[in-house]
Amino acid sequence: LKGHAGYLISVGFSPDGMSLASASPGEMILWDVDKGKQVRRVTIDSGIVAISGDWKWMANSSDEDKDFRIEIRDPRQGTVLGTLRKHEEWAHRLAASQDGRRLASADRNCVRIWDPESKKCTREIGLATREYPQDLAFSADGRILAWSSTSGVGMWSLDEDKEIPCGRMGTGNLLAFSPDGKVLATGESGKILLWAPK
């Protein structure tokens, strides 16, 4: 599929596999997978995008004119459904839970968890000064949020609303949970490490 002028940052399939959304700096394209054609092109401020697993919403972050907002959009139409404002810096990382109930965003010093439906921030997780999260990931059941940073990997239990002690394992740039949530993969410096978080 060709259409982006810039490098790709985010891609995601719809649950039925018939549609694909791809994002690069400044634009998002919705594709018809079977036909291999563009369905819609949407102008966005950055290529930082997260799409809920149920495809009911997508989020993209902005740093335009120092308006550090996050827009909630209809992923099929591209229309703005709401705007989230809480960050004092650019939210350079976003993650959506598979069930669509939660959005996570991160700037250099804080991870925030949102309810995309009510557009409210439900939790702010303060980080050490300039810890700078590299990635965010929800477990498949949406009960755990993990983040990687320059000082290691942290995890938060959304059920218990507290940090899960994990010894700040690794310093991975990328994160991914296994489907059963029992293994967390971190990628760093040319290697992938597998962890069994408790």
ABEGO torsion letter per residue (X at the ends): XBGBABBBABBBBBAAGABBBBBBBGBBBBBBAAAGBBABBBBBABABBBBBAAGABBBBBBABGGBBBBBBBBAAAGBBAEBBBABABBBABBBBBAAGABBBBBBAABBBBBBAAAGBBABBBBBBBGAGBABBBBBAAGABBBBBBAAEBBBBBAAAGBBBBAGGBEABABBBBBAAGABBBBBBGGBBBBBBBX
